Amino acid sequence: MADSPRPARRRPTGVHAPINAAEAAKRAAHVRPGEEDALRAAAAGTRRPRAAGARAQGRSPRALTFAAVGIGAALALVLAFVLIRAIMGALLAPDARDAVESTQPASENQAVTIDADDLSSASVAYGRTMYAVRSFDDGVMRVVRSSTDAPDSFVSLFDISGTPVGLAVYNGTIYAVANLDGSFTVCAYVDADGSVPVQIAEESGTASDVALDGSQLKITCTDGKVFELDLENR
């Protein structure tokens, strides 16, 4: 009985028939750098098939499209966020400036008439600093400085000779008006370390009212006479 034909043996996956010497020499003559290992594997018949990922070099066009769309969307969100912040900042900036300015104390030039019988009733403020006249146990009247937040905690600045009539502050300089016997004086004081009061005027009469009109210090006497002193050039 004749033997039945045997099925052809299949080569293992990844194994190819070896190429002959002539074919190998021909391929070697045209080999490019980096292909020597591939040719040796082909000659031996052991070249392995490339992976599916390797055959498709790089990403597919669809994947690249999705990546580009994602990056574009992210950039659009960032740009929109920056624009919204810029617009909101521009809209809120005036209100913010107004709020800051409203919290800053005004440094205003002003004057006040002092009631000798009630010294605590009159004071002038410049920024957060308040100036007033206080009577001390030694009988001396003094101009004192305190904070507008703590008026009872004060520092003595200088003594007043005579009876105080009024205080004024102009461009940070303190002016004190006081009556003497038949006359009144005006003393100026710059609030700084080592500063001393300087008498800048003395006039006859009895002062009764002190006011500030622009840079003009106006002192009204009991007889109706008004004395004006320009503080701008002092």
C-alpha positions in Angstrom: 0.0 0.0 0.0 1.5 3.3 -1.1 2.3 5.8 1.6 -0.1 8.8 1.7 1.6 12.1 0.8 2.8 14.1 3.9 1.6 17.7 4.3 4.2 20.3 3.6 5.9 21.5 6.8 5.2 25.2 7.6 8.0 27.3 8.6 7.7 28.9 12.0 6.3 32.4 12.0 9.0 35.0 11.3 11.3 32.5 9.6 11.8 32.8 5.8 13.7 30.8 3.3 17.3 31.7 3.2 18.5 33.6 0.1 21.3 32.2 -2.0 24.8 33.7 -2.0 24.4 35.5 -5.3 21.3 37.3 -4.1 23.0 38.1 -0.8 26.0 39.6 -2.6 23.7 41.7 -4.8 21.8 43.1 -1.9 25.0 43.8 0.0 26.3 45.9 -2.8 23.3 48.2 -2.5 23.0 48.2 1.3 22.4 51.5 3.1 23.7 52.4 6.6 21.7 50.6 9.3 20.4 47.8 7.1 23.3 45.3 7.6 21.4 43.5 10.4 18.3 43.2 8.3 20.2 41.7 5.4 22.0 39.2 7.7 18.6 38.1 9.1 17.2 37.8 5.6 20.2 35.7 4.4 19.7 33.3 7.4 15.9 33.2 6.9 15.2 34.4 10.4 13.9 38.0 9.7 11.0 38.8 12.0 8.0 40.6 10.7 7.5 44.2 11.8 5.0 44.9 14.4 1.8 46.5 13.4 2.8 49.7 15.1 6.1 49.8 13.3 4.5 49.4 9.9 2.5 52.5 10.5 5.3 54.9 11.1 4.1 57.8 13.3 0.5 58.5 14.2 -2.4 58.2 11.9 -3.9 61.4 10.3 -7.0 61.0 12.4 -5.0 60.9 15.7 -3.0 64.0 14.6 -6.3 65.8 13.8 -7.7 65.1 17.2 -4.5 66.2 18.9 -4.5 69.5 16.9 -8.1 70.1 17.8 -7.4 69.5 21.5 -4.4 71.9 21.5 -6.4 74.6 19.6 -9.2 74.3 22.1 -6.9 74.6 25.1 -5.2 77.7 23.6 -8.6 79.2 22.9 -9.7 78.7 26.5 -6.4 80.3 27.8 -6.9 83.3 25.5 -10.5 83.8 26.5 -9.5 83.7 30.2 -6.8 86.3 29.7 -9.2 88.6 27.7 -11.9 88.3 30.3 -9.5 89.2 33.1 -8.2 92.2 31.2 -11.8 93.4 30.5 -12.9 93.0 34.1 -9.7 94.7 35.4 -10.4 97.7 33.1 -14.0 97.9 34.3 -13.2 97.6 38.0 -10.1 99.8 38.0 -11.8 103.1 38.5 -14.0 101.8 41.3 -10.9 100.3 43.0 -9.0 103.6 42.7 -11.9 105.5 44.2 -12.1 103.0 47.1 -8.3 103.5 47.8 -8.6 107.2 47.5 -11.6 107.4 49.8 -9.6 105.6 52.5 -6.8 108.1 52.4 -7.2 111.0 54.8 -7.5 114.4 53.2 -4.6 116.8 53.9 -6.5 120.0 53.9 -5.5 123.5 54.9 -7.8 124.8 57.7 -8.2 127.1 60.6 -10.2 127.1 63.8 -11.0 129.6 66.5 -10.3 128.5 70.0 -12.6 129.1 73.0 -10.3 129.7 75.9 -12.9 128.4 78.3 -13.2 125.1 76.3 -9.9 124.2 74.7 -11.0 120.7 73.8 -13.7 122.1 71.5 -11.2 123.1 68.8 -8.6 121.3 66.8 -7.2 121.1 63.2 -6.4 117.9 61.4 -3.8 117.4 58.6 -4.0 113.9 57.2 -4.1 111.5 60.1 -2.5 114.0 62.5 -4.5 116.3 64.7 -3.3 119.5 66.4 -4.9 121.2 69.4 -4.2 123.3 72.4 -4.1 121.8 75.9 -3.7 123.4 79.3 -1.2 121.7 81.7 -0.9 121.6 85.4 1.9 124.1 85.4 -0.6 126.6 83.9 1.1 126.7 80.5 -0.8 126.3 77.2 0.8 124.0 74.7 0.1 123.0 71.1 0.0 119.2 71.1 -0.1 116.6 68.3 -2.0 113.3 68.3 -3.4 110.8 65.9 -7.0 111.2 64.7 -7.5 107.6 65.8 -6.3 108.3 69.4 -6.7 112.0 70.2 -6.2 111.5 73.9 -2.6 110.2 73.4 -0.7 113.3 72.4 2.8 114.8 72.3 3.6 118.4 73.3 5.1 120.5 70.5 5.6 124.0 71.8 4.3 126.5 74.4 2.0 129.4 73.7 2.7 132.7 75.2 -0.5 134.5 76.1 -4.1 133.4 75.6 -4.7 131.1 72.6 -7.2 132.5 70.0 -6.9 130.1 67.1 -4.9 127.5 65.2 -4.3 127.0 61.5 -2.5 124.5 59.3 -1.3 125.4 55.9 0.9 123.1 53.8 1.9 121.2 56.9 3.0 124.2 58.9 1.1 125.0 62.2 0.2 128.6 63.0 -0.9 129.6 66.5 -2.6 133.0 67.2 -2.5 134.3 70.8 -3.5 137.5 72.6 -1.1 139.4 74.8 -1.8 142.7 76.6 -3.1 145.0 73.9 -1.7 142.9 71.0 -1.7 139.5 69.4 1.0 137.3 67.9 1.2 134.7 65.2 3.8 131.9 65.6 4.7 129.3 62.9 5.9 125.8 63.6 7.0 123.1 61.3 6.2 119.7 62.7 9.7 118.0 62.5 12.3 116.8 64.9 14.3 119.7 66.4 11.9 122.3 65.2 11.1 125.4 67.3 8.2 128.0 66.9 9.0 131.2 65.2 7.0 134.4 65.7 6.1 135.8 62.3 3.8 138.7 63.2 2.6 140.9 66.0 -0.2 143.4 65.7 -2.0 145.7 68.1 -5.6 144.8 69.1 -7.4 141.9 70.6 -7.9 139.0 68.2 -11.3 137.2 68.5 -11.6 135.1 65.3 -9.2 133.2 63.1 -10.1 131.9 59.6 -8.2 130.7 56.5 -9.2 131.9 53.0 -6.9 130.2 50.5 -3.4 131.1 51.6 -4.7 134.2 53.5 -4.8 133.8 57.3 -7.5 136.3 58.4 -7.6 137.5 62.0 -10.5 139.5 63.1 -10.2 141.8 66.2 -12.9 142.8 68.7 -13.0 146.3 67.2 -13.9 144.8 63.7 -10.4 145.3 62.3 -9.3 142.4 60.1 -5.6 141.5 59.7 -4.6 139.4 56.8 -1.3 137.4 56.5 -0.3 135.6 53.3 1.0 132.2 54.2 2.1 131.2 50.7 5.5 132.8 50.9 6.1 132.0 54.6 
